[in-house]
Amino acid sequence: MRETKFIEKNKDKWIEFEEVLASKDQDPEKLSELFTELTDDLSYSRTFYPNRSVRVYLNNISQAVFDSIYKNRKSRWKRFVQFWSKDLPQLIYESRVDFLLSFAIFILAVGIGVFSSIMDPDFPRVILGDGYVEMTYENIRKGEPMSVYQDEDQTGMFMRIAWNNLRVAFGTFILGLLFGVGTIYILIQNGIMVGAFQFLFIREGIYWDSILTIWLHGAVEISCIIIAGAAGLHLGRALLFPGSYSRLQSLQLAARRALSIYMAIVPLIILAAFIEGYITRYSDASYVVRAILIIASFVFMGGYFVWYPWRVGRRQQTAEEAELELPVAKEIPINFKMIKNQGQVFMDAFKLYRQQLLRLALGAAVMAFIYTAVSIQMEYYFEFHQAGFLFSFFEALAYTAYHIAQFLFLEELGLRWLLNVGAMSVILHIALSGVSAKANGPMSWAKHAWLYPNALLASALMNFLFVSYGNEDYYIMIFLYLLFVIPVLAHGLAVSYNEQKNLIASIPLWFKHLGKNYISMMGNYVVGVLMSFIFLFLTTAPLVDFYFNSFMTLLPISEEGAQLYYTSFNLFLHAFSLCFMFPLVFLVMSISERSYKQTVLAEDLFDHIGQLGQQKKSYGMERE
């Protein structure tokens, strides 16, 4: 490229650099980005114009940018102070509608708990459990109503409470992804519990002792739950009302704010647990001292999370999206001819899953309706348990696995087995044919008819392995199948759809493409299954509890009818979630299979070699 053409092409960019350098409000991150581009231009000029003035000019301006970056770069301490003094209060001010809504829902729920306890003295037993209520009454009779907070193991109590409260707060926050429904349910659940628990003591005539003991730690703890609820509602509002953004962009913006708000309350949750574990136990301390601590806690929480954000927000009045600007939504096509790491595989799989979301949802709904109708008509036995929200990770997996096992693991071949094969084959064909169409071009109905038997055969083989046939070592066999056989079948099905060949005929390609990538394939499979399990838990347990607890008692139907209604809803919800979530695993396998293929064929490399001469000309690097 001639020097004059090089200057003409880049002069506007260099002028912009100088304007940024000359401005008073310099953004260090922007300067860092400009510095990267400048060094590329400087490197080019040093190679092709080593003795020209353009090289000297670029060298000087690069040095100026470099100095500005390091002159304006903030220390970690300054960034830490700015986050707590400016950034977080501004985020809270911009999310003030969610904070107000979360507070209103919680206070309303507390009122429901108090009113229900007034109308029905046994209501606290329904909410808190007979065992806990009886223990409280026993403590009151002993003259030690607050002894529940006097566990001898202070450290153990502190650790248990901190872990429990962190889980509740995280659940309140993350379930906002269910369009805010999960967050609202947890706020209502906890509000009703607080109202019923506090009124239990008030009804027994224990006014000040209970208030000055419970709210010693509750002032911070309950405030944190409300704040976590605001973060969750912010996520849900972004999904429901994306505005001018795409729904994905709206969620990205909201997730940054919501996560910052949630992380800000983590140390406060631990502080509340410390107070409950080490200080609340001193229920015989002075009323005045405890009252001062409670008032100070409320003043701090209200001051920092209400008054101070209002003061900062009113002073700055910055646009909500000023510091979180996103580029215009642009769909970058997936490169199916490159070797990808695990992160790239999952990113592309999620992109394909999102693109097929409507097709998968409709297919899953149809299959779930058929499965539910036939199962109810044939009176198949299913058992569903309510989950609650206070689960550990492994308990959540066990809960979800138990319900999935009722659908997949059968004792004999029969109608249920055929239902499983039909539902799995249809949903896998929808997912994998979508990948094949993206990579190889639109598919005709004849091609769909040619490929669907592959999904049907693979589904039949997988479900055949799930049948026990009375084998005593069934669970050992299932473990081996899930760990070694099913992923190979899933990989083989991906090969047949990617190559648009018969499943049996493509067997040699299974192992040729897999090559030395077996461990990588197993890693992708295990991570995909675990992610699907987590999604299944989030989309079944909270919704079932919310539906059953909130609506079933309001329906004017008999107990037998209510049980049938509950079972039908569970059947449909779990069948739909299974059909909707697990295609993600096969999309991961399909993308990773194409990556393994490139380790053998290197199609992308040969394409680049073929374009090498053209690239040299485009960069002005041709040689005589």
VEXDREN-2710 file (C-alpha; in Angstrom, 1 decimal):
% VEXDREN-2710
k/r/px/py/pz
1/MET/0.0/0.0/0.0
2/ARG/1.3/3.4/-0.9
3/GLU/2.1/5.8/1.9
4/THR/-0.4/8.4/0.7
5/LYS/-3.2/5.8/0.5
6/PHE/-2.2/4.5/4.0
7/ILE/-2.5/8.1/5.4
8/GLU/-5.8/8.8/3.6
9/LYS/-7.3/5.5/4.9
10/ASN/-6.4/6.1/8.6
11/LYS/-6.2/9.9/9.1
12/ASP/-9.8/10.2/10.5
13/LYS/-9.0/7.6/13.1
14/TRP/-5.8/9.4/14.1
15/ILE/-7.6/12.8/14.3
16/GLU/-10.1/11.1/16.7
17/PHE/-7.2/9.8/18.8
18/GLU/-5.8/13.4/19.1
19/GLU/-9.3/14.7/20.1
20/VAL/-9.6/12.1/22.8
21/LEU/-6.2/12.9/24.1
22/ALA/-7.0/16.6/24.2
23/SER/-10.3/16.2/26.1
24/LYS/-10.4/16.7/29.9
25/ASP/-12.5/13.6/30.7
26/GLN/-10.3/10.8/29.4
27/ASP/-11.6/7.3/29.6
28/PRO/-8.6/5.0/30.4
29/GLU/-10.3/2.0/28.9
30/LYS/-11.0/3.9/25.7
31/LEU/-7.4/5.1/25.6
32/SER/-6.2/1.5/26.0
33/GLU/-8.3/0.4/23.0
34/LEU/-7.0/3.3/20.9
35/PHE/-3.4/2.4/22.0
36/THR/-3.8/-1.1/20.6
37/GLU/-5.0/0.1/17.2
38/LEU/-2.2/2.7/17.1
39/THR/0.5/0.2/17.8
40/ASP/-0.8/-1.9/14.9
41/ASP/-0.5/1.1/12.6
42/LEU/2.9/2.0/14.0
43/SER/4.1/-1.6/13.4
44/TYR/2.9/-1.4/9.8
45/SER/4.6/1.9/9.2
46/ARG/7.9/0.7/10.7
47/THR/7.9/-2.2/8.3
48/PHE/7.0/-0.4/5.1
49/TYR/7.8/3.3/5.7
50/PRO/10.7/3.2/8.2
51/ASN/12.2/6.5/7.0
52/ARG/9.0/8.5/6.5
53/SER/7.4/11.1/8.7
54/VAL/4.3/9.1/9.2
55/ARG/6.3/6.7/11.3
56/VAL/7.6/9.5/13.5
57/TYR/4.0/11.0/13.8
58/LEU/2.6/7.6/14.9
59/ASN/5.4/7.0/17.3
60/ASN/4.8/10.3/19.0
61/ILE/1.1/9.9/19.3
62/SER/1.4/6.4/20.6
63/GLN/3.8/7.6/23.3
64/ALA/1.2/10.2/24.2
65/VAL/-1.5/7.6/24.5
66/PHE/0.7/5.3/26.5
67/ASP/1.5/8.1/29.0
68/SER/-2.2/9.0/29.3
69/ILE/-3.2/5.4/30.1
70/TYR/-0.7/5.1/32.9
71/LYS/-1.2/8.7/34.1
72/ASN/-5.0/8.2/34.4
73/ARG/-5.1/4.5/35.4
74/LYS/-6.8/4.2/38.8
75/SER/-5.4/2.1/41.5
76/ARG/-7.3/-0.9/42.8
77/TRP/-8.1/1.0/46.0
78/LYS/-9.6/4.0/44.1
79/ARG/-11.7/1.6/42.0
80/PHE/-12.9/-0.1/45.1
81/VAL/-13.8/3.2/46.7
82/GLN/-15.5/4.5/43.6
83/PHE/-17.6/1.3/43.3
84/TRP/-19.1/1.7/46.8
85/SER/-19.3/5.5/46.8
86/LYS/-20.5/6.2/43.3
87/ASP/-21.1/3.2/40.9
88/LEU/-23.3/1.0/43.2
89/PRO/-25.5/3.8/44.5
90/GLN/-26.0/4.9/40.9
91/LEU/-27.1/1.4/39.9
92/ILE/-29.5/1.2/42.9
93/TYR/-31.0/4.6/41.9
94/GLU/-31.5/3.4/38.3
95/SER/-33.2/0.2/39.7
96/ARG/-35.3/2.1/42.3
97/VAL/-38.6/0.8/40.8
98/ASP/-37.4/-2.8/41.4
99/PHE/-36.4/-1.9/45.0
100/LEU/-39.8/-0.3/45.7
101/LEU/-41.6/-3.3/44.2
102/SER/-39.6/-5.8/46.2
103/PHE/-40.2/-4.0/49.4
104/ALA/-44.0/-3.7/48.7
105/ILE/-44.3/-7.4/47.9
106/PHE/-42.4/-8.4/51.1
107/ILE/-44.4/-6.1/53.3
108/LEU/-47.6/-7.3/51.8
109/ALA/-46.6/-10.9/52.4
110/VAL/-45.7/-10.1/56.1
111/GLY/-49.2/-8.6/56.4
112/ILE/-50.7/-11.8/54.9
113/GLY/-48.7/-13.9/57.5
114/VAL/-49.9/-11.7/60.4
115/PHE/-53.6/-11.6/59.2
116/SER/-53.7/-15.3/58.5
117/SER/-52.3/-16.0/62.0
118/ILE/-55.0/-13.8/63.6
119/MET/-57.7/-15.6/61.6
120/ASP/-56.3/-19.1/62.2
121/PRO/-54.1/-19.8/65.3
122/ASP/-52.8/-22.9/63.6
123/PHE/-51.5/-21.1/60.5
124/PRO/-47.9/-20.8/61.9
125/ARG/-47.9/-24.6/62.0
126/VAL/-48.6/-24.8/58.3
127/ILE/-45.9/-22.3/57.5
128/LEU/-43.2/-23.1/60.1
129/GLY/-43.9/-26.8/60.7
130/ASP/-45.4/-28.5/63.8
131/GLY/-42.0/-29.5/65.2
132/TYR/-40.6/-25.9/65.2
133/VAL/-43.8/-24.4/66.6
134/GLU/-44.0/-27.1/69.4
135/MET/-40.3/-26.4/70.2
136/THR/-41.1/-22.7/70.5
137/TYR/-44.0/-23.2/72.8
138/GLU/-41.9/-25.5/75.0
139/ASN/-39.2/-22.8/75.2
140/ILE/-41.9/-20.2/76.2
141/ARG/-43.2/-22.5/78.9
142/LYS/-39.6/-22.9/80.3
143/GLY/-39.3/-19.1/80.4
144/GLU/-36.6/-19.1/77.7
145/PRO/-38.5/-18.1/74.5
146/MET/-35.3/-17.1/72.7
147/SER/-33.3/-20.2/73.5
148/VAL/-33.5/-21.2/69.8
149/TYR/-30.7/-18.7/69.2
150/GLN/-28.5/-20.1/72.0
151/ASP/-26.8/-23.0/70.3
152/GLU/-23.6/-24.0/72.2
153/ASP/-21.6/-24.3/69.0
154/GLN/-21.4/-20.6/68.0
155/THR/-19.1/-21.1/65.1
156/GLY/-21.1/-24.0/63.7
157/MET/-24.3/-21.9/64.0
158/PHE/-22.7/-19.0/62.3
159/MET/-21.5/-21.1/59.4
160/ARG/-24.9/-22.8/58.9
161/ILE/-26.9/-19.6/59.1
162/ALA/-24.5/-17.8/56.7
163/TRP/-24.7/-20.7/54.1
164/ASN/-28.5/-20.9/54.4
165/ASN/-29.0/-17.2/54.0
166/LEU/-26.6/-16.9/51.1
167/ARG/-28.5/-19.7/49.3
168/VAL/-31.9/-18.1/49.9
169/ALA/-30.6/-14.7/48.7
170/PHE/-29.0/-16.3/45.6
171/GLY/-32.2/-18.2/44.8
172/THR/-34.2/-15.0/45.2
173/PHE/-31.8/-13.3/42.8
174/ILE/-31.2/-15.9/40.1
175/LEU/-34.9/-17.0/39.9
176/GLY/-35.6/-13.6/38.4
177/LEU/-34.6/-15.3/35.2
178/LEU/-38.0/-17.0/35.3
179/PHE/-39.5/-13.7/34.3
180/GLY/-39.6/-12.6/37.9
181/VAL/-42.0/-15.4/39.0
182/GLY/-39.5/-17.3/41.1
183/THR/-38.3/-14.1/42.8
184/ILE/-41.8/-13.0/43.7
185/TYR/-42.6/-16.4/45.1
186/ILE/-39.5/-16.5/47.4
187/LEU/-40.3/-12.9/48.6
188/ILE/-43.9/-13.9/49.4
189/GLN/-42.8/-17.2/51.1
190/ASN/-40.2/-15.4/53.3
191/GLY/-42.5/-12.5/54.1
192/ILE/-45.3/-14.8/55.2
193/MET/-42.9/-16.8/57.4
194/VAL/-41.6/-13.6/59.0
195/GLY/-45.1/-12.3/59.7
196/ALA/-46.3/-15.7/61.1
197/PHE/-43.2/-16.2/63.2
198/GLN/-43.2/-12.7/64.7
199/PHE/-47.0/-12.8/65.5
200/LEU/-46.5/-16.2/67.2
201/PHE/-44.6/-14.5/70.0
202/ILE/-46.8/-11.4/70.1
203/ARG/-49.9/-13.6/70.6
204/GLU/-48.1/-15.3/73.5
205/GLY/-47.5/-11.8/75.1
206/ILE/-43.8/-11.7/74.4
207/TYR/-43.6/-8.4/72.7
208/TRP/-40.3/-6.6/73.3
209/ASP/-38.1/-9.7/74.0
210/SER/-39.0/-11.2/70.6
211/ILE/-38.7/-7.9/68.6
212/LEU/-35.4/-6.9/70.2
213/THR/-34.0/-10.4/69.7
214/ILE/-35.3/-11.3/66.2
215/TRP/-34.6/-8.0/64.6
216/LEU/-31.1/-7.7/66.1
217/HIS/-29.9/-9.7/63.1
218/GLY/-33.2/-9.5/61.1
219/ALA/-32.7/-5.8/60.4
220/VAL/-29.8/-6.6/58.1
221/GLU/-30.8/-10.1/57.1
222/ILE/-34.4/-9.2/55.9
223/SER/-33.1/-6.1/54.2
224/CYS/-30.7/-8.2/52.2
225/ILE/-33.5/-10.5/51.1
226/ILE/-35.5/-7.5/49.9
227/ILE/-32.4/-6.2/48.0
228/ALA/-31.8/-9.7/46.5
229/GLY/-35.4/-9.6/45.5
230/ALA/-34.9/-6.2/43.8
231/ALA/-32.0/-7.7/41.8
232/GLY/-34.1/-10.7/40.7
233/LEU/-37.0/-8.4/39.7
234/HIS/-34.6/-6.3/37.7
235/LEU/-33.6/-9.5/35.7
236/GLY/-37.3/-10.4/35.2
237/ARG/-38.3/-6.9/34.1
238/ALA/-35.5/-6.9/31.5
239/LEU/-36.8/-10.1/30.0
240/LEU/-40.4/-9.0/30.1
241/PHE/-39.8/-5.4/28.9
242/PRO/-36.6/-5.3/26.8
243/GLY/-37.6/-1.9/25.2
244/SER/-35.6/-1.0/22.1
245/TYR/-33.0/-3.7/22.8
246/SER/-33.1/-7.3/21.8
247/ARG/-34.2/-9.5/24.7
248/LEU/-30.6/-10.9/25.0
249/GLN/-29.1/-7.4/25.1
250/SER/-31.6/-6.3/27.7
251/LEU/-30.7/-9.3/29.8
252/GLN/-27.0/-8.6/29.4
253/LEU/-27.4/-5.0/30.6
254/ALA/-29.7/-6.0/33.5
255/ALA/-27.4/-8.9/34.6
256/ARG/-24.5/-6.5/35.0
257/ARG/-26.5/-4.3/37.3
258/ALA/-28.3/-7.1/39.2
259/LEU/-25.1/-9.1/39.8
260/SER/-23.3/-6.0/41.2
261/ILE/-26.2/-5.4/43.5
262/TYR/-26.3/-9.0/44.7
263/MET/-22.5/-9.1/45.3
264/ALA/-22.8/-6.0/47.4
265/ILE/-25.1/-7.7/49.9
266/VAL/-22.9/-10.8/50.3
267/PRO/-20.7/-9.3/53.0
268/LEU/-23.9/-8.0/54.7
269/ILE/-25.5/-11.4/54.7
270/ILE/-22.4/-12.8/56.4
271/LEU/-22.5/-9.9/58.9
272/ALA/-26.1/-10.8/59.7
273/ALA/-25.1/-14.4/60.3
274/PHE/-22.3/-13.3/62.6
275/ILE/-24.7/-11.2/64.6
276/GLU/-27.2/-14.1/64.8
277/GLY/-24.5/-16.7/65.7
278/TYR/-22.5/-14.6/68.3
279/ILE/-24.6/-11.7/69.5
280/THR/-28.4/-12.5/69.3
281/ARG/-27.9/-15.3/71.9
282/TYR/-27.5/-12.6/74.6
283/SER/-31.2/-12.1/75.0
284/ASP/-30.8/-10.9/78.5
285/ALA/-28.8/-7.8/77.4
286/SER/-30.1/-4.3/78.0
287/TYR/-33.2/-3.3/76.0
288/VAL/-31.6/0.0/75.3
289/VAL/-28.4/-1.5/73.9
290/ARG/-30.3/-3.9/71.7
291/ALA/-32.7/-1.2/70.5
292/ILE/-29.8/1.1/69.6
293/LEU/-28.1/-1.7/67.6
294/ILE/-31.4/-2.4/65.7
295/ILE/-32.1/1.2/65.0
296/ALA/-28.5/1.7/63.8
297/SER/-28.8/-1.3/61.5
298/PHE/-32.0/0.0/59.9
299/VAL/-30.5/3.5/59.6
300/PHE/-27.4/2.1/57.9
301/MET/-29.4/-0.1/55.5
302/GLY/-31.9/2.6/54.7
303/GLY/-29.3/5.3/54.5
304/TYR/-26.9/3.4/52.1
305/PHE/-29.5/1.6/50.0
306/VAL/-32.3/4.3/49.9
307/TRP/-31.2/7.9/50.9
308/TYR/-27.6/7.9/49.5
309/PRO/-28.5/6.4/46.1
310/TRP/-31.3/9.0/45.8
311/ARG/-28.8/11.7/46.6
312/VAL/-26.2/10.4/44.1
313/GLY/-28.7/9.7/41.4
314/ARG/-30.4/13.1/41.7
315/ARG/-27.0/14.8/41.5
316/GLN/-25.6/13.0/38.5
317/GLN/-28.8/12.4/36.4
318/THR/-26.8/10.3/34.0
319/ALA/-28.5/8.3/31.3
320/GLU/-29.1/4.7/32.4
321/GLU/-27.3/3.2/29.5
322/ALA/-24.4/5.7/29.3
323/GLU/-21.7/3.4/30.9
324/LEU/-23.2/0.1/29.6
325/GLU/-23.6/0.8/25.9
326/LEU/-23.8/-2.2/23.7
327/PRO/-23.2/-2.5/20.0
328/VAL/-26.1/-2.9/17.6
329/ALA/-27.3/-6.5/17.7
330/LYS/-25.6/-8.3/14.9
331/GLU/-25.7/-12.0/14.4
332/ILE/-22.2/-13.3/13.7
333/PRO/-22.5/-16.5/11.6
334/ILE/-21.1/-19.7/13.1
335/ASN/-17.9/-21.0/11.5
336/PHE/-18.5/-24.8/11.2
337/LYS/-15.0/-25.3/9.8
338/MET/-12.7/-24.5/12.7
339/ILE/-11.3/-26.2/15.8
340/LYS/-12.9/-24.8/18.9
341/ASN/-12.2/-24.9/22.6
342/GLN/-14.9/-25.8/25.1
343/GLY/-16.0/-22.2/25.6
344/GLN/-16.5/-21.7/21.9
345/VAL/-18.4/-25.0/21.6
346/PHE/-20.9/-24.0/24.3
347/MET/-21.2/-20.5/23.0
348/ASP/-22.2/-21.7/19.6
349/ALA/-24.5/-24.4/21.0
350/PHE/-26.4/-21.7/23.0
351/LYS/-26.6/-19.6/19.9
352/LEU/-28.1/-22.4/17.9
353/TYR/-30.4/-23.3/20.8
354/ARG/-31.6/-19.7/21.0
355/GLN/-32.2/-19.6/17.2
356/GLN/-34.4/-22.8/17.4
357/LEU/-36.1/-21.8/20.6
358/LEU/-39.6/-21.5/19.2
359/ARG/-39.4/-24.7/17.2
360/LEU/-38.1/-26.6/20.2
361/ALA/-40.7/-25.1/22.5
362/LEU/-43.6/-26.0/20.2
363/GLY/-42.3/-29.5/19.7
364/ALA/-41.7/-30.0/23.4
365/ALA/-45.3/-28.8/24.2
366/VAL/-46.9/-31.2/21.7
367/MET/-44.8/-34.2/22.9
368/ALA/-45.5/-33.3/26.5
369/PHE/-49.3/-33.0/25.9
370/ILE/-49.4/-36.4/24.2
371/TYR/-47.3/-38.0/26.9
372/THR/-49.5/-36.6/29.7
373/ALA/-52.8/-37.5/28.1
374/VAL/-51.7/-41.1/27.4
375/SER/-50.2/-41.5/30.9
376/ILE/-53.3/-40.2/32.7
377/GLN/-55.6/-42.4/30.5
378/MET/-53.5/-45.5/31.1
379/GLU/-53.2/-44.6/34.8
380/TYR/-49.4/-44.9/34.9
381/TYR/-47.9/-44.3/38.4
382/PHE/-45.8/-41.2/39.0
383/GLU/-44.7/-39.7/42.3
384/PHE/-43.8/-36.0/42.6
385/HIS/-42.3/-34.3/45.6
386/GLN/-42.3/-30.6/46.5
387/ALA/-38.8/-29.2/46.5
388/GLY/-38.6/-26.0/48.5
389/PHE/-35.8/-23.7/47.9
390/LEU/-33.2/-24.6/50.6
391/PHE/-31.3/-27.3/48.7
392/SER/-27.6/-27.8/48.3
393/PHE/-26.3/-28.4/44.8
394/PHE/-26.1/-32.2/45.2
395/GLU/-29.6/-32.4/46.7
396/ALA/-30.9/-30.4/43.8
397/LEU/-29.4/-32.8/41.4
398/ALA/-30.7/-35.8/43.3
399/TYR/-34.2/-34.2/43.4
400/THR/-34.2/-33.7/39.7
401/ALA/-32.7/-37.1/38.9
402/TYR/-35.4/-38.8/40.9
403/HIS/-38.2/-37.3/38.9
404/ILE/-36.4/-37.8/35.5
405/ALA/-35.8/-41.5/36.4
406/GLN/-39.6/-42.1/36.5
407/PHE/-39.8/-41.1/32.8
408/LEU/-36.7/-42.8/31.5
409/PHE/-36.0/-45.9/33.6
410/LEU/-38.6/-48.6/32.9
411/GLU/-39.0/-52.2/33.8
412/GLU/-40.2/-53.5/30.4
413/LEU/-40.8/-52.6/26.8
414/GLY/-44.3/-51.2/26.3
415/LEU/-46.4/-48.2/25.5
416/ARG/-44.4/-45.9/27.8
417/TRP/-41.2/-47.0/26.1
418/LEU/-42.7/-46.1/22.7
419/LEU/-43.8/-42.7/24.0
420/ASN/-40.2/-42.1/25.2
421/VAL/-38.8/-43.1/21.8
422/GLY/-41.3/-41.0/19.9
423/ALA/-40.8/-37.9/22.0
424/MET/-37.0/-38.1/22.0
425/SER/-36.7/-38.8/18.3
426/VAL/-38.9/-35.9/17.3
427/ILE/-37.2/-33.4/19.5
428/LEU/-33.7/-34.5/18.5
429/HIS/-34.6/-34.3/14.9
430/ILE/-35.8/-30.7/15.3
431/ALA/-32.5/-29.8/17.0
432/LEU/-30.0/-31.6/14.9
433/SER/-31.7/-30.9/11.5
434/GLY/-31.6/-27.2/12.5
435/VAL/-27.8/-27.5/12.9
436/SER/-27.4/-29.4/9.6
437/ALA/-29.5/-26.8/7.8
438/LYS/-27.3/-23.9/9.2
439/ALA/-24.1/-25.6/8.1
440/ASN/-25.2/-27.3/4.8
441/GLY/-28.1/-25.1/3.6
442/PRO/-31.9/-25.5/3.7
443/MET/-33.2/-29.0/3.9
444/SER/-36.0/-30.4/1.7
445/TRP/-38.8/-32.6/3.1
446/ALA/-37.2/-35.5/1.4
447/LYS/-34.0/-34.9/3.3
448/HIS/-35.9/-34.6/6.6
449/ALA/-37.6/-37.9/5.8
450/TRP/-34.2/-39.4/5.1
451/LEU/-32.6/-38.2/8.3
452/TYR/-35.4/-38.7/10.8
453/PRO/-34.9/-42.5/11.0
454/ASN/-31.4/-41.8/12.4
455/ALA/-33.0/-40.0/15.3
456/LEU/-35.6/-42.7/15.7
457/LEU/-33.0/-45.5/15.7
458/ALA/-30.7/-43.7/18.1
459/SER/-33.6/-42.9/20.5
460/ALA/-34.7/-46.5/20.4
461/LEU/-31.2/-47.7/21.3
462/MET/-30.8/-45.2/24.1
463/ASN/-34.2/-46.0/25.6
464/PHE/-33.6/-49.7/25.2
465/LEU/-30.6/-49.4/27.4
466/PHE/-32.7/-47.7/30.1
467/VAL/-35.0/-50.8/30.5
468/SER/-34.0/-52.9/33.5
469/TYR/-35.7/-56.3/32.5
470/GLY/-35.5/-57.3/36.2
471/ASN/-31.7/-57.1/36.2
472/GLU/-30.3/-56.9/39.8
473/ASP/-27.2/-55.0/38.6
474/TYR/-29.4/-52.5/36.8
475/TYR/-28.1/-49.4/38.4
476/ILE/-24.5/-50.3/37.8
477/MET/-25.4/-50.9/34.2
478/ILE/-27.2/-47.6/33.9
479/PHE/-24.2/-45.8/35.3
480/LEU/-21.9/-47.4/32.7
481/TYR/-24.4/-46.7/29.9
482/LEU/-24.7/-43.0/30.9
483/LEU/-21.0/-42.6/31.2
484/PHE/-19.7/-44.5/28.2
485/VAL/-22.4/-45.7/25.8
486/ILE/-24.9/-42.9/25.6
487/PRO/-22.3/-40.2/24.8
488/VAL/-20.9/-42.3/22.0
489/LEU/-24.4/-42.8/20.6
490/ALA/-25.0/-39.1/20.9
491/HIS/-21.7/-38.4/19.1
492/GLY/-22.7/-40.9/16.3
493/LEU/-26.1/-39.3/15.9
494/ALA/-24.4/-35.9/15.5
495/VAL/-22.1/-37.4/12.8
496/SER/-25.0/-38.8/10.8
497/TYR/-26.8/-35.4/10.8
498/ASN/-23.7/-33.4/10.1
499/GLU/-22.7/-35.6/7.2
500/GLN/-26.4/-36.3/6.2
501/LYS/-25.7/-40.0/6.1
502/ASN/-27.4/-43.1/7.5
503/LEU/-26.6/-43.7/11.1
504/ILE/-25.3/-47.3/10.6
505/ALA/-23.3/-46.4/7.4
506/SER/-21.6/-43.5/9.2
507/ILE/-20.2/-45.6/12.0
508/PRO/-16.6/-45.5/10.6
509/LEU/-16.8/-41.7/10.7
510/TRP/-17.8/-41.8/14.4
511/PHE/-14.3/-43.0/15.4
512/LYS/-12.4/-41.3/12.6
513/HIS/-13.7/-37.9/13.6
514/LEU/-13.4/-38.6/17.3
515/GLY/-9.8/-39.6/17.0
516/LYS/-7.9/-38.6/20.2
517/ASN/-10.7/-36.3/21.3
518/TYR/-12.6/-38.8/23.5
519/ILE/-11.7/-37.1/26.8
520/SER/-12.8/-33.7/25.3
521/MET/-16.0/-35.2/24.0
522/MET/-16.8/-36.7/27.5
523/GLY/-16.1/-33.4/29.2
524/ASN/-18.5/-31.6/26.9
525/TYR/-21.1/-34.3/27.4
526/VAL/-20.8/-34.2/31.2
527/VAL/-20.9/-30.4/31.4
528/GLY/-23.9/-30.3/29.1
529/VAL/-25.8/-32.9/31.1
530/LEU/-25.1/-31.0/34.4
531/MET/-26.2/-27.7/32.9
532/SER/-29.4/-29.3/31.7
533/PHE/-30.0/-30.8/35.1
534/ILE/-29.6/-27.4/36.7
535/PHE/-32.0/-25.8/34.2
536/LEU/-34.5/-28.7/34.8
537/PHE/-34.4/-28.1/38.5
538/LEU/-35.0/-24.3/38.1
539/THR/-37.8/-24.8/35.7
540/THR/-39.7/-27.5/37.6
541/ALA/-39.2/-27.2/41.4
542/PRO/-39.9/-23.5/41.9
543/LEU/-42.9/-23.5/39.5
544/VAL/-44.4/-26.6/41.0
545/ASP/-44.2/-25.3/44.5
546/PHE/-45.5/-21.9/43.4
547/TYR/-48.4/-23.4/41.5
548/PHE/-49.4/-25.9/44.1
549/ASN/-49.1/-23.7/47.2
550/SER/-50.7/-20.6/45.7
551/PHE/-53.5/-22.0/43.5
552/MET/-54.4/-25.6/44.4
553/THR/-56.0/-24.6/47.7
554/LEU/-58.2/-22.0/45.9
555/LEU/-59.7/-24.4/43.4
556/PRO/-63.2/-25.6/44.3
557/ILE/-62.5/-29.3/43.6
558/SER/-62.4/-32.5/45.6
559/GLU/-59.2/-33.8/47.2
560/GLU/-59.1/-36.6/44.6
561/GLY/-59.6/-34.1/41.8
562/ALA/-56.9/-31.9/43.2
563/GLN/-54.5/-34.8/43.3
564/LEU/-55.3/-35.6/39.7
565/TYR/-54.8/-32.0/38.7
566/TYR/-51.5/-31.8/40.5
567/THR/-50.2/-35.0/38.9
568/SER/-51.3/-33.9/35.5
569/PHE/-49.6/-30.6/35.8
570/ASN/-46.4/-32.2/37.1
571/LEU/-46.4/-34.7/34.3
572/PHE/-46.8/-32.0/31.6
573/LEU/-44.2/-29.7/33.2
574/HIS/-41.5/-32.4/33.6
575/ALA/-42.2/-33.9/30.2
576/PHE/-42.0/-30.5/28.6
577/SER/-38.9/-29.5/30.5
578/LEU/-37.2/-32.8/29.5
579/CYS/-38.0/-32.3/25.8
580/PHE/-37.1/-28.6/25.9
581/MET/-33.8/-28.8/27.9
582/PHE/-31.9/-31.9/26.9
583/PRO/-31.6/-31.1/23.2
584/LEU/-28.9/-28.6/24.4
585/VAL/-26.7/-31.6/25.2
586/PHE/-27.0/-32.9/21.6
587/LEU/-26.4/-29.4/20.2
588/VAL/-23.1/-29.4/22.2
589/MET/-22.2/-32.8/20.8
590/SER/-23.0/-31.7/17.3
591/ILE/-20.8/-28.5/17.5
592/SER/-18.0/-30.4/19.2
593/GLU/-18.2/-33.2/16.6
594/ARG/-17.6/-30.7/13.8
595/SER/-14.6/-29.3/15.7
596/TYR/-13.2/-32.9/16.0
597/LYS/-13.7/-33.4/12.3
598/GLN/-11.4/-30.3/11.6
599/THR/-8.6/-31.9/13.6
600/VAL/-8.7/-34.7/11.0
601/LEU/-9.6/-32.8/7.8
602/ALA/-8.3/-29.3/8.5
603/GLU/-10.8/-27.8/6.0
604/ASP/-10.5/-24.3/7.5
605/LEU/-6.7/-24.4/7.2
606/PHE/-6.8/-25.4/3.5
607/ASP/-9.3/-22.6/2.9
608/HIS/-6.9/-20.1/4.4
609/ILE/-4.0/-21.4/2.4
610/GLY/-6.1/-21.0/-0.8
611/GLN/-6.8/-17.3/0.1
612/LEU/-3.2/-16.5/1.1
613/GLY/-2.2/-14.9/-2.3
614/GLN/-5.3/-12.8/-2.3
615/GLN/-4.7/-11.6/1.3
616/LYS/-1.1/-10.5/0.3
617/LYS/-2.5/-8.4/-2.5
618/SER/-5.1/-6.8/-0.3
619/TYR/-2.5/-5.7/2.3
620/GLY/-0.1/-4.3/-0.4
621/MET/2.4/-7.1/0.2
622/GLU/2.8/-8.4/-3.3
623/ARG/6.3/-9.1/-4.5
624/GLU/7.7/-9.2/-8.1
END
